[in-house]
């Protein structure tokens, strides 16, 4: 797995766990499928630019 994929997958998973969210709940909040979040966290897929913006916005908003 490339360093970028690892950083992205680790960021998504650690942020989700810190917020005590399941993959299903995070997927629901972002409007994507559970399988999509699962693939992001396992490094099997990378979020699109739009999805990365949604993730960043979601994690920033929820932490405030």
Biopython code that builds the backbone (N, CA, C, O; Angstrom):
import numpy as np
from Bio.PDB.StructureBuilder import StructureBuilder

atoms = [
    (1, "UNK", "N", (0.848, -1.179, 0.000)),
    (1, "UNK", "CA", (0.000, 0.000, 0.000)),
    (1, "UNK", "C", (0.889, 1.237, 0.000)),
    (1, "UNK", "O", (1.858, 1.313, 0.755)),
    (2, "UNK", "N", (0.557, 2.201, -0.847)),
    (2, "UNK", "CA", (1.366, 3.417, -0.935)),
    (2, "UNK", "C", (1.185, 4.273, 0.316)),
    (2, "UNK", "O", (0.165, 4.164, 0.997)),
    (3, "UNK", "N", (2.170, 5.127, 0.624)),
    (3, "UNK", "CA", (2.051, 5.997, 1.808)),
    (3, "UNK", "C", (0.800, 6.873, 1.766)),
    (3, "UNK", "O", (0.169, 7.095, 2.800)),
    (4, "UNK", "N", (0.434, 7.373, 0.583)),
    (4, "UNK", "CA", (-0.763, 8.214, 0.500)),
    (4, "UNK", "C", (-2.018, 7.424, 0.850)),
    (4, "UNK", "O", (-2.878, 7.910, 1.585)),
    (5, "UNK", "N", (-2.123, 6.203, 0.323)),
    (5, "UNK", "CA", (-3.276, 5.365, 0.637)),
    (5, "UNK", "C", (-3.328, 5.051, 2.123)),
    (5, "UNK", "O", (-4.397, 5.066, 2.734)),
    (6, "UNK", "N", (-2.152, 4.763, 2.705)),
    (6, "UNK", "CA", (-2.105, 4.429, 4.118)),
    (6, "UNK", "C", (-2.519, 5.636, 4.963)),
    (6, "UNK", "O", (-3.269, 5.493, 5.929)),
    (7, "UNK", "N", (-2.035, 6.812, 4.601)),
    (7, "UNK", "CA", (-2.388, 8.012, 5.350)),
    (7, "UNK", "C", (-3.882, 8.279, 5.277)),
    (7, "UNK", "O", (-4.508, 8.589, 6.290)),
    (8, "UNK", "N", (-4.452, 8.162, 4.092)),
    (8, "UNK", "CA", (-5.877, 8.403, 3.925)),
    (8, "UNK", "C", (-6.697, 7.375, 4.681)),
    (8, "UNK", "O", (-7.618, 7.736, 5.412)),
    (9, "UNK", "N", (-6.377, 6.105, 4.516)),
    (9, "UNK", "CA", (-7.150, 5.057, 5.186)),
    (9, "UNK", "C", (-7.007, 5.162, 6.702)),
    (9, "UNK", "O", (-7.989, 5.000, 7.427)),
    (10, "UNK", "N", (-5.801, 5.430, 7.188)),
    (10, "UNK", "CA", (-5.596, 5.584, 8.633)),
    (10, "UNK", "C", (-6.337, 6.799, 9.179)),
    (10, "UNK", "O", (-6.913, 6.747, 10.266)),
    (11, "UNK", "N", (-6.317, 7.898, 8.416)),
    (11, "UNK", "CA", (-7.014, 9.113, 8.851)),
    (11, "UNK", "C", (-8.512, 8.863, 8.972)),
    (11, "UNK", "O", (-9.131, 9.232, 9.970)),
    (12, "UNK", "N", (-9.087, 8.239, 7.959)),
    (12, "UNK", "CA", (-10.532, 7.988, 7.974)),
    (12, "UNK", "C", (-10.893, 7.081, 9.138)),
    (12, "UNK", "O", (-11.828, 7.366, 9.886)),
    (13, "UNK", "N", (-10.162, 5.999, 9.293)),
    (13, "UNK", "CA", (-10.490, 5.043, 10.352)),
    (13, "UNK", "C", (-10.288, 5.642, 11.734)),
    (13, "UNK", "O", (-11.161, 5.511, 12.592)),
    (14, "UNK", "N", (-9.160, 6.294, 11.968)),
    (14, "UNK", "CA", (-8.903, 6.855, 13.303)),
    (14, "UNK", "C", (-9.889, 7.969, 13.630)),
    (14, "UNK", "O", (-10.340, 8.083, 14.770)),
    (15, "UNK", "N", (-10.228, 8.792, 12.640)),
    (15, "UNK", "CA", (-11.200, 9.863, 12.871)),
    (15, "UNK", "C", (-12.573, 9.286, 13.191)),
    (15, "UNK", "O", (-13.261, 9.760, 14.095)),
    (16, "UNK", "N", (-12.964, 8.264, 12.444)),
    (16, "UNK", "CA", (-14.262, 7.620, 12.682)),
    (16, "UNK", "C", (-14.323, 6.991, 14.066)),
    (16, "UNK", "O", (-15.317, 7.131, 14.779)),
    (17, "UNK", "N", (-13.259, 6.303, 14.438)),
    (17, "UNK", "CA", (-13.236, 5.658, 15.751)),
    (17, "UNK", "C", (-13.221, 6.682, 16.882)),
    (17, "UNK", "O", (-13.859, 6.482, 17.916)),
    (18, "UNK", "N", (-12.501, 7.764, 16.685)),
    (18, "UNK", "CA", (-12.454, 8.822, 17.690)),
    (18, "UNK", "C", (-13.854, 9.394, 17.943)),
    (18, "UNK", "O", (-14.189, 9.768, 19.067)),
    (19, "UNK", "N", (-14.658, 9.455, 16.890)),
    (19, "UNK", "CA", (-16.023, 9.968, 17.003)),
    (19, "UNK", "C", (-17.023, 8.890, 17.405)),
    (19, "UNK", "O", (-18.220, 9.151, 17.530)),
    (20, "UNK", "N", (-16.514, 7.676, 17.603)),
    (20, "UNK", "CA", (-17.340, 6.533, 18.002)),
    (20, "UNK", "C", (-18.464, 6.261, 16.991)),
    (20, "UNK", "O", (-19.611, 6.011, 17.359)),
    (21, "UNK", "N", (-18.095, 6.320, 15.719)),
    (21, "UNK", "CA", (-19.032, 6.031, 14.641)),
    (21, "UNK", "C", (-18.716, 4.681, 14.020)),
    (21, "UNK", "O", (-17.554, 4.285, 13.924)),
    (22, "UNK", "N", (-19.746, 3.988, 13.607)),
    (22, "UNK", "CA", (-19.537, 2.760, 12.843)),
    (22, "UNK", "C", (-19.295, 3.148, 11.391)),
    (22, "UNK", "O", (-19.557, 4.281, 10.988)),
    (23, "UNK", "N", (-18.799, 2.208, 10.618)),
    (23, "UNK", "CA", (-18.640, 2.457, 9.188)),
    (23, "UNK", "C", (-19.994, 2.744, 8.559)),
    (23, "UNK", "O", (-20.108, 3.588, 7.670)),
    (24, "UNK", "N", (-21.017, 2.040, 9.024)),
    (24, "UNK", "CA", (-22.360, 2.247, 8.493)),
    (24, "UNK", "C", (-22.850, 3.661, 8.764)),
    (24, "UNK", "O", (-23.416, 4.297, 7.875)),
    (25, "UNK", "N", (-22.642, 4.163, 9.973)),
    (25, "UNK", "CA", (-23.109, 5.500, 10.335)),
    (25, "UNK", "C", (-22.339, 6.574, 9.562)),
    (25, "UNK", "O", (-22.932, 7.543, 9.087)),
    (26, "UNK", "N", (-21.024, 6.404, 9.436)),
    (26, "UNK", "CA", (-20.236, 7.364, 8.666)),
    (26, "UNK", "C", (-20.706, 7.376, 7.215)),
    (26, "UNK", "O", (-20.856, 8.443, 6.619)),
    (27, "UNK", "N", (-20.938, 6.209, 6.651)),
    (27, "UNK", "CA", (-21.419, 6.117, 5.272)),
    (27, "UNK", "C", (-22.748, 6.845, 5.125)),
    (27, "UNK", "O", (-22.950, 7.582, 4.160)),
    (28, "UNK", "N", (-23.641, 6.645, 6.062)),
    (28, "UNK", "CA", (-24.945, 7.301, 6.027)),
    (28, "UNK", "C", (-24.791, 8.826, 6.080)),
    (28, "UNK", "O", (-25.461, 9.543, 5.337)),
    (29, "UNK", "N", (-23.921, 9.314, 6.948)),
    (29, "UNK", "CA", (-23.699, 10.759, 7.093)),
    (29, "UNK", "C", (-23.117, 11.370, 5.820)),
    (29, "UNK", "O", (-23.395, 12.526, 5.501)),
    (30, "UNK", "N", (-22.313, 10.601, 5.098)),
    (30, "UNK", "CA", (-21.659, 11.101, 3.892)),
    (30, "UNK", "C", (-22.455, 10.833, 2.625)),
    (30, "UNK", "O", (-22.141, 11.374, 1.565)),
    (31, "UNK", "N", (-23.482, 10.002, 2.731)),
    (31, "UNK", "CA", (-24.275, 9.671, 1.556)),
    (31, "UNK", "C", (-23.598, 8.684, 0.624)),
    (31, "UNK", "O", (-23.810, 8.706, -0.588)),
    (32, "UNK", "N", (-22.773, 7.807, 1.214)),
    (32, "UNK", "CA", (-22.117, 6.748, 0.440)),
    (32, "UNK", "C", (-22.480, 5.406, 1.059)),
    (32, "UNK", "O", (-23.119, 5.359, 2.110)),
    (33, "UNK", "N", (-22.083, 4.327, 0.422)),
    (33, "UNK", "CA", (-22.398, 3.004, 0.955)),
    (33, "UNK", "C", (-21.386, 2.581, 2.016)),
    (33, "UNK", "O", (-20.267, 3.090, 2.080)),
    (34, "UNK", "N", (-21.816, 1.639, 2.838)),
    (34, "UNK", "CA", (-20.926, 1.046, 3.830)),
    (34, "UNK", "C", (-19.695, 0.460, 3.144)),
    (34, "UNK", "O", (-18.576, 0.599, 3.638)),
    (35, "UNK", "N", (-19.909, -0.199, 1.999)),
    (35, "UNK", "CA", (-18.802, -0.838, 1.277)),
    (35, "UNK", "C", (-17.761, 0.194, 0.852)),
    (35, "UNK", "O", (-16.564, -0.095, 0.841)),
    (36, "UNK", "N", (-18.214, 1.387, 0.504)),
    (36, "UNK", "CA", (-17.286, 2.446, 0.094)),
    (36, "UNK", "C", (-16.392, 2.838, 1.261)),
    (36, "UNK", "O", (-15.175, 2.929, 1.101)),
    (37, "UNK", "N", (-16.972, 3.069, 2.422)),
    (37, "UNK", "CA", (-16.181, 3.426, 3.604)),
    (37, "UNK", "C", (-15.234, 2.283, 3.956)),
    (37, "UNK", "O", (-14.077, 2.519, 4.302)),
    (38, "UNK", "N", (-15.714, 1.067, 3.870)),
    (38, "UNK", "CA", (-14.888, -0.094, 4.168)),
    (38, "UNK", "C", (-13.680, -0.157, 3.235)),
    (38, "UNK", "O", (-12.563, -0.410, 3.686)),
    (39, "UNK", "N", (-13.895, 0.071, 1.938)),
    (39, "UNK", "CA", (-12.790, 0.047, 0.974)),
    (39, "UNK", "C", (-11.806, 1.185, 1.234)),
    (39, "UNK", "O", (-10.597, 0.995, 1.102)),
    (40, "UNK", "N", (-12.309, 2.368, 1.602)),
    (40, "UNK", "CA", (-11.413, 3.479, 1.936)),
    (40, "UNK", "C", (-10.524, 3.114, 3.108)),
    (40, "UNK", "O", (-9.314, 3.337, 3.070)),
    (41, "UNK", "N", (-11.122, 2.553, 4.151)),
    (41, "UNK", "CA", (-10.360, 2.237, 5.364)),
    (41, "UNK", "C", (-9.374, 1.094, 5.154)),
    (41, "UNK", "O", (-8.338, 1.036, 5.817)),
    (42, "UNK", "N", (-9.687, 0.200, 4.248)),
    (42, "UNK", "CA", (-8.790, -0.929, 3.978)),
    (42, "UNK", "C", (-7.776, -0.620, 2.881)),
    (42, "UNK", "O", (-6.973, -1.482, 2.523)),
    (43, "UNK", "N", (-7.804, 0.592, 2.347)),
    (43, "UNK", "CA", (-6.857, 0.987, 1.319)),
    (43, "UNK", "C", (-7.123, 0.373, -0.037)),
    (43, "UNK", "O", (-6.263, 0.412, -0.917)),
    (44, "UNK", "N", (-8.312, -0.196, -0.216)),
    (44, "UNK", "CA", (-8.651, -0.806, -1.497)),
    (44, "UNK", "C", (-9.138, 0.225, -2.503)),
    (44, "UNK", "O", (-9.157, -0.036, -3.706)),
    (45, "UNK", "N", (-9.531, 1.399, -2.011)),
    (45, "UNK", "CA", (-9.995, 2.484, -2.885)),
    (45, "UNK", "C", (-9.658, 3.803, -2.219)),
    (45, "UNK", "O", (-9.518, 3.881, -0.999)),
    (46, "UNK", "N", (-9.532, 4.824, -3.025)),
    (46, "UNK", "CA", (-9.276, 6.172, -2.534)),
    (46, "UNK", "C", (-10.531, 7.018, -2.733)),
    (46, "UNK", "O", (-11.214, 6.893, -3.749)),
    (47, "UNK", "N", (-10.830, 7.872, -1.767)),
    (47, "UNK", "CA", (-11.961, 8.772, -1.964)),
    (47, "UNK", "C", (-11.684, 9.726, -3.127)),
    (47, "UNK", "O", (-10.546, 10.137, -3.353)),
    (48, "UNK", "N", (-12.732, 10.063, -3.850)),
    (48, "UNK", "CA", (-12.599, 11.062, -4.919)),
    (48, "UNK", "C", (-12.303, 12.420, -4.286)),
    (48, "UNK", "O", (-12.361, 12.568, -3.066)),
    (49, "UNK", "N", (-11.987, 13.404, -5.117)),
    (49, "UNK", "CA", (-11.732, 14.747, -4.588)),
    (49, "UNK", "C", (-12.959, 15.273, -3.851)),
    (49, "UNK", "O", (-12.838, 15.887, -2.791)),
    (50, "UNK", "N", (-14.132, 15.032, -4.415)),
    (50, "UNK", "CA", (-15.366, 15.463, -3.769)),
    (50, "UNK", "C", (-15.556, 14.754, -2.433)),
    (50, "UNK", "O", (-15.902, 15.388, -1.436)),
    (51, "UNK", "N", (-15.333, 13.459, -2.408)),
    (51, "UNK", "CA", (-15.494, 12.698, -1.173)),
    (51, "UNK", "C", (-14.492, 13.153, -0.111)),
    (51, "UNK", "O", (-14.828, 13.210, 1.072)),
    (52, "UNK", "N", (-13.267, 13.477, -0.524)),
    (52, "UNK", "CA", (-12.266, 13.975, 0.433)),
    (52, "UNK", "C", (-12.726, 15.291, 1.045)),
    (52, "UNK", "O", (-12.564, 15.513, 2.245)),
    (53, "UNK", "N", (-13.303, 16.167, 0.218)),
    (53, "UNK", "CA", (-13.826, 17.434, 0.748)),
    (53, "UNK", "C", (-14.962, 17.179, 1.725)),
    (53, "UNK", "O", (-15.041, 17.822, 2.772)),
    (54, "UNK", "N", (-15.848, 16.235, 1.386)),
    (54, "UNK", "CA", (-16.958, 15.898, 2.275)),
    (54, "UNK", "C", (-16.446, 15.318, 3.591)),
    (54, "UNK", "O", (-16.942, 15.670, 4.662)),
    (55, "UNK", "N", (-15.464, 14.441, 3.514)),
    (55, "UNK", "CA", (-14.880, 13.856, 4.722)),
    (55, "UNK", "C", (-14.271, 14.933, 5.607)),
    (55, "UNK", "O", (-14.536, 14.985, 6.808)),
    (56, "UNK", "N", (-13.453, 15.789, 5.007)),
    (56, "UNK", "CA", (-12.808, 16.846, 5.789)),
    (56, "UNK", "C", (-13.836, 17.767, 6.418)),
    (56, "UNK", "O", (-13.720, 18.114, 7.593)),
    (57, "UNK", "N", (-14.837, 18.166, 5.651)),
    (57, "UNK", "CA", (-15.885, 19.049, 6.164)),
    (57, "UNK", "C", (-16.639, 18.363, 7.309)),
    (57, "UNK", "O", (-16.892, 18.978, 8.345)),
    (58, "UNK", "N", (-16.994, 17.092, 7.118)),
    (58, "UNK", "CA", (-17.722, 16.353, 8.142)),
    (58, "UNK", "C", (-16.917, 16.260, 9.428)),
    (58, "UNK", "O", (-17.437, 16.549, 10.505)),
    (59, "UNK", "N", (-15.649, 15.859, 9.328)),
    (59, "UNK", "CA", (-14.843, 15.696, 10.530)),
    (59, "UNK", "C", (-14.582, 17.031, 11.232)),
    (59, "UNK", "O", (-14.521, 17.081, 12.460)),
    (60, "UNK", "N", (-14.429, 18.106, 10.467)),
    (60, "UNK", "CA", (-14.236, 19.427, 11.072)),
    (60, "UNK", "C", (-15.501, 19.907, 11.776)),
    (60, "UNK", "O", (-15.441, 20.416, 12.896)),
    (61, "UNK", "N", (-16.644, 19.745, 11.117)),
    (61, "UNK", "CA", (-17.907, 20.208, 11.694)),
    (61, "UNK", "C", (-18.273, 19.453, 12.955)),
    (61, "UNK", "O", (-18.763, 20.041, 13.919)),
    (62, "UNK", "N", (-18.039, 18.165, 12.948)),
    (62, "UNK", "CA", (-18.453, 17.340, 14.091)),
    (62, "UNK", "C", (-17.555, 17.586, 15.305)),
    (62, "UNK", "O", (-17.977, 17.376, 16.442)),
    (63, "UNK", "N", (-16.329, 18.026, 15.068)),
    (63, "UNK", "CA", (-15.408, 18.258, 16.178)),
    (63, "UNK", "C", (-15.626, 19.619, 16.826)),
    (63, "UNK", "O", (-15.123, 19.869, 17.921)),
    (64, "UNK", "N", (-16.371, 20.503, 16.162)),
    (64, "UNK", "CA", (-16.574, 21.847, 16.724)),
    (64, "UNK", "C", (-17.686, 21.876, 17.713)),
    (64, "UNK", "O", (-17.984, 22.928, 18.277)),
]
sb = StructureBuilder()
sb.init_structure("model")
sb.init_model(0)
sb.init_chain("A")
sb.init_seg("    ")
for serial, (resi, resn, name, xyz) in enumerate(atoms, 1):
    if name == "N":
        sb.init_residue(resn, " ", resi, " ")
    sb.init_atom(name, np.array(xyz, "f"), 0.0, 1.0, " ", f" {name:<3s}", serial, name[0])
structure = sb.get_structure()
